[in-house]
């Protein structure tokens, strides 16, 4: 009898090790890991990175290398200080470094990337508890910080790259050209990438290709870029109806700046975006609204970075108001 009881206890312990009891929702997919998701993002960023290297040559390579190396170093330092397990193997710091670099102009000095990486990893990620705990997108927090600290050095329209004695890419960015001079850039240049700007915003086509890959892999929720783009099209289209003589149309807004880059690679960050389907649509439409408001009514030509940070701050509220009801309706309230 005693032997049977011992065997039963042993079986129960083995079952306990295999079972995980937690509140709903329950999901178990051992194939979906942080490292694989980050790897998908890096693969999706290859067209954008390749276009940046093609347009900006060695300047893009230096900027990307500085940001990646800085993010890895600061991740190592801060995890050591907090006595937390090292997380360099999940590739999240590499993704932050690449996205941060692609959000900077090629002309930014080396220390701008280092400072941005320090803020992105130290203040926006580790300070909140590490991967999965941050409220704001780390790359955008780092970009916003250096934008405030080094505004003159973040102006992509005011620099000259010298290659073989020839000055190249000295024109203003499409958004700056439209904001300050009322001019417009040909659609083909915006689509292919023959324009000035931050490393990741020159080619709309590269962003679309990478973004479609992310959505097909379900690493990114298509609801966010879809609602983001629809919001821009609706608001920009209405504006064009009242300003029919404007040279800068809604399609210019869609293809210019960091809109597509932000829609596919930054706004879809699963940590800083809503959980529910309804919440994702609200999030995307809010992003488009704030981007267009900033572009139309502020003195700043771009608005993607600020829109993402604003919407990141209200994601907890969106999650709260879009909690799905359990099957069969809400639970009955007990009478006192």
C-alpha positions in Angstrom: 0.0 0.0 0.0 2.8 2.4 0.9 4.5 1.7 -2.4 1.3 2.6 -4.3 1.0 5.9 -2.4 4.6 6.8 -3.2 4.1 6.1 -6.9 0.9 8.2 -6.8 2.7 11.1 -5.2 5.5 10.8 -7.7 3.0 10.9 -10.6 1.3 13.9 -9.2 4.6 15.8 -8.9 5.4 14.9 -12.5 2.1 16.2 -13.6 2.5 19.4 -11.5 5.8 20.1 -13.3 4.0 19.9 -16.7 1.0 21.9 -15.7 1.0 25.7 -15.4 -2.0 27.2 -13.6 -2.7 30.9 -14.4 -5.6 33.2 -15.2 -6.9 33.4 -18.7 -6.2 34.0 -21.6 -4.1 30.8 -22.0 -1.8 30.3 -24.9 1.0 27.9 -25.4 3.2 28.0 -28.5 6.7 26.9 -27.9 7.7 27.9 -31.4 7.0 31.6 -30.7 9.9 33.1 -28.8 11.3 36.5 -28.4 14.4 35.7 -30.3 12.4 34.4 -33.3 10.2 37.5 -33.3 13.3 39.8 -33.2 14.9 37.7 -35.9 11.8 38.3 -38.1 12.0 42.1 -37.5 15.7 42.1 -38.5 14.9 40.2 -41.7 12.0 42.6 -42.4 14.4 45.5 -41.9 16.8 44.2 -44.6 15.2 46.1 -47.5 15.2 49.3 -45.5 18.7 48.9 -44.3 19.9 47.9 -47.8 18.3 51.1 -49.3 19.9 53.2 -46.6 23.3 51.7 -47.4 22.8 52.3 -51.1 21.8 55.9 -50.7 24.1 57.0 -47.8 26.9 54.5 -48.3 29.5 54.3 -45.5 27.7 57.0 -43.4 24.7 54.7 -43.0 27.0 51.8 -42.1 28.8 53.8 -39.4 25.5 55.0 -37.9 24.0 51.6 -37.7 27.2 50.0 -36.3 27.4 52.7 -33.6 23.8 52.3 -32.5 23.9 48.5 -32.4 27.2 48.3 -30.5 26.1 51.0 -28.0 22.7 49.3 -27.4 24.5 45.9 -26.8 27.1 47.5 -24.4 24.5 49.4 -22.4 22.2 46.4 -22.2 25.1 44.4 -20.8 26.0 47.1 -18.3 22.5 47.8 -17.0 21.6 44.1 -16.6 24.8 43.5 -14.7 24.1 46.5 -12.4 20.6 45.2 -11.7 21.9 41.6 -11.3 19.4 40.4 -13.9 20.0 37.5 -16.4 21.8 38.6 -19.5 19.4 39.1 -22.4 21.7 39.8 -25.3 20.8 36.5 -26.9 17.1 37.5 -27.5 18.3 40.1 -30.1 16.0 42.8 -28.6 18.9 45.2 -28.1 20.0 44.6 -31.7 16.6 45.5 -33.0 16.4 48.6 -30.9 19.8 49.6 -32.2 18.9 49.1 -35.8 15.5 50.9 -35.5 17.2 53.7 -33.6 19.9 54.1 -36.3 17.4 54.1 -39.1 15.5 56.9 -37.4 18.6 59.1 -37.4 20.1 61.1 -40.3 23.4 59.9 -41.8 24.9 63.2 -40.8 24.4 62.8 -37.0 27.7 62.7 -35.1 28.8 59.5 -33.5 28.0 60.7 -29.9 24.3 61.3 -30.9 23.8 57.6 -31.5 25.6 56.7 -28.3 23.5 59.1 -26.2 20.3 57.9 -27.9 21.2 54.3 -27.2 22.0 55.1 -23.6 18.6 56.6 -23.1 16.7 54.0 -25.1 18.2 51.0 -23.2 18.8 52.6 -19.8 15.9 54.9 -19.3 13.2 53.5 -21.5 13.8 49.7 -21.1 15.9 48.7 -18.1 14.5 51.4 -15.8 11.0 50.0 -16.3 12.0 46.4 -15.6 13.6 45.2 -18.8 12.1 43.6 -21.9 8.3 43.4 -21.9 7.9 46.0 -19.1 8.6 49.3 -20.9 5.7 51.6 -21.5 7.3 53.6 -24.4 9.1 52.3 -27.5 12.8 52.5 -26.5 14.1 53.6 -29.9 11.6 56.5 -30.0 12.5 57.6 -26.5 16.1 57.7 -27.4 15.3 59.6 -30.7 13.2 62.1 -28.8 15.9 62.7 -26.2 18.6 63.5 -28.8 16.1 65.6 -30.8 15.7 67.9 -27.8 19.4 67.9 -26.9 20.9 68.1 -30.4 18.2 69.7 -32.6 20.7 71.2 -35.1 22.4 67.9 -35.6 19.2 66.0 -36.2 18.2 68.2 -39.2 18.6 65.9 -42.2 17.9 68.7 -44.6 20.9 70.8 -43.7 24.0 68.7 -44.4 26.3 67.8 -47.2 27.9 64.4 -47.8 31.1 64.5 -49.8 32.0 61.5 -51.9 34.8 61.6 -54.4 34.9 65.4 -54.2 31.2 65.7 -55.2 28.5 67.0 -52.9 25.4 64.7 -52.8 22.1 64.6 -51.0 22.1 68.3 -50.1 18.4 68.8 -50.8 15.8 69.3 -48.1 13.7 66.4 -46.9 10.3 66.2 -48.7 8.4 67.2 -45.6 10.7 70.2 -44.9 10.5 71.2 -48.6 6.7 71.2 -48.4 6.5 72.9 -45.0 8.9 75.7 -45.6 8.8 76.2 -49.4 5.5 74.8 -50.4 7.2 72.4 -52.9 6.6 68.8 -53.6 8.7 65.7 -54.4 7.8 63.3 -57.3 6.0 60.2 -56.2 8.6 57.9 -57.9 11.4 59.5 -55.9 9.4 59.0 -52.7 8.6 55.4 -53.6 12.0 54.2 -54.7 14.1 56.2 -52.2 15.9 58.9 -54.1 15.2 61.5 -51.4 16.9 62.9 -48.3 15.9 62.2 -44.7 16.7 59.8 -41.9 18.2 56.5 -42.9 14.9 54.5 -42.7 12.5 57.0 -44.3 14.0 57.4 -47.8 12.3 54.5 -49.5 8.6 53.8 -49.1 8.8 50.7 -51.2 11.4 49.1 -48.9 9.2 49.8 -45.8 6.2 48.3 -47.5 8.1 45.1 -48.5 9.5 44.6 -45.0 6.1 45.5 -43.4 4.2 42.9 -45.5 6.7 40.3 -44.5 6.2 41.1 -40.8 2.4 40.9 -41.2 2.5 37.6 -43.1 4.7 36.2 -40.3 2.2 37.6 -37.7 5.2 39.1 -35.9 3.4 42.4 -36.5 -0.4 42.9 -36.2 -1.7 44.1 -39.5 -4.5 46.0 -37.8 -2.2 48.7 -36.6 -0.5 49.8 -39.9 -3.8 49.3 -41.7 -5.7 51.6 -39.4 -2.8 54.0 -39.2 -2.6 54.3 -43.0 -6.4 54.6 -43.4 -6.5 57.3 -40.8 -3.9 59.3 -42.7 -5.7 58.8 -46.0 -9.0 59.9 -44.5 -7.7 63.0 -42.7 -5.4 64.0 -45.6 -8.1 63.4 -48.2 -10.5 65.7 -46.3 -7.8 68.3 -46.0 -7.1 68.1 -49.8 -10.8 68.6 -50.5 -10.6 72.0 -48.8 -7.1 72.8 -50.1 -7.4 71.6 -53.7 -4.5 73.9 -54.9 -2.0 72.3 -52.4 1.1 70.8 -54.1 1.5 68.3 -51.2 -1.3 65.8 -51.4 -2.4 63.0 -49.1 -0.2 60.5 -51.1 2.8 62.7 -50.4 2.0 62.5 -46.7 1.7 58.7 -46.9 5.0 58.2 -48.8 7.0 60.9 -47.1 8.9 60.9 -43.8 8.9 58.1 -41.3 5.2 57.3 -41.7 5.4 53.9 -43.3 8.6 53.0 -41.4 6.8 53.9 -38.1 3.6 52.2 -39.1 5.2 48.8 -39.8 8.3 48.7 -37.5 7.7 50.9 -34.5 4.0 51.1 -33.9 3.6 47.4 -34.1 5.9 46.8 -31.1 3.9 44.2 -29.2 5.1 45.5 -25.8 3.9 49.1 -26.3 0.8 48.5 -28.4 -2.7 47.3 -27.3 -3.6 43.7 -26.8 -7.2 43.5 -28.2 -8.1 43.8 -31.9 -10.4 46.7 -31.2 -7.7 48.4 -29.2 -5.2 48.0 -32.1 -7.6 49.8 -34.5 -8.1 52.6 -32.0 -4.3 52.8 -31.5 -3.7 53.0 -35.3 -6.3 55.6 -36.0 -5.0 57.7 -33.1 -1.5 57.5 -34.5 -2.7 58.8 -37.9 -4.7 61.6 -36.2 -1.8 62.9 -34.2 0.6 62.6 -37.2 -1.6 64.7 -39.4 -2.4 67.3 -36.7 1.3 67.8 -36.0 2.1 68.1 -39.7 -0.7 70.5 -40.5 -0.8 72.7 -37.4 2.7 72.7 -35.9 6.0 74.1 -37.0 7.5 70.7 -37.1 7.3 69.0 -40.5 7.3 65.4 -39.1 5.0 63.9 -36.4 5.5 60.1 -36.3 7.8 60.0 -33.4 5.6 62.2 -31.2 2.4 60.5 -32.3 3.9 57.1 -31.3 5.0 58.3 -27.9 1.6 60.0 -27.2 -0.3 56.8 -28.1 2.1 54.6 -26.1 1.2 56.6 -23.0 -2.5 55.8 -23.4 -2.2 52.1 -24.3 -3.0 51.0 -20.7 -6.3 53.0 -21.0 -7.0 51.5 -24.4 -6.4 48.0 -23.0 -8.8 48.8 -20.1 -11.7 50.0 -22.2 -11.4 47.3 -24.8 -11.3 44.3 -22.5 -13.4 41.6 -24.3 -16.4 40.1 -22.5 -16.1 36.4 -21.6 -18.2 34.0 -23.7 -21.8 34.1 -22.7 -21.7 37.8 -21.7 -20.3 39.6 -18.6 -20.3 37.9 -15.3 -23.3 38.7 -13.1 -22.8 41.1 -10.3 -23.6 39.8 -6.9 -26.2 41.7 -5.0 -25.2 43.0 -1.6 
